[in-house]
């Protein structure tokens, strides 16, 4: 998909066939229509292979699988995408003595989430530790905030939600907002 067509919600997860991961993939699926309403696509990525992704997609939900998930899942087997986004839970270390690379740490991605606008600019990023699941509603809220800023030129204060007051990014704007909230 070329830059300029859609906003992107790219999220990394540690591993297929694990514990927190399927809850997140199903939670993103449950909110997929909300992202689509906001002109956004959801893309998942992990360091597992295409074959592992396919096996997990073909595993029923009641067996820990992600059957029914319809958005793309990227197989980052070389771990380069996870490295580029800074979510790899380890690193390659060069050994000069034998001219080799060794991986130190866990060869999986942290739970990184990136909201990328139509211009290819990362507008939001969060990285959760491996055992900490995400709140998908927060990414819908953040996308609403990004779209509000783009449309109205206002900034969104703490705990802002669609339909609530935003403010002008000026001294008078913040003073007015704070005096009424």
C-alpha angles and dihedrals in degrees: 000000000000121000110267100041104084143001111249131220103196116184131181123206129188106241148341119251094027134116117261093027099072091049089057096045091050091046091054089048091052089055096040093108089053091055092045090053086058092051092252134132124211120224124181126200137186136162092252123110128261089249092055091048090051093048090050092047088053093051117096119246092240088059094052095268134130100232107158097036106131107178121093121276115202119216104219095182093154089051091224096125092049089048092048091052093045096240102112110122093220141012144238113253122200117226109206094191095066099016094240141128121235126188115229120193131014113333092221137094124256115234096276121171124191129185108203121189128221090269092058093253118142102234097175137015134176131174120201124194116253099267096044117094123209132246103233093195088066091061091051088050092048091049088051089052093049091049091047092052091049094048102040105021090231125127124238117233128214114304091010116165132181109285095025124108120280123187144225114260094242137100089254091046094056092042091053092047095048093046091057099039 
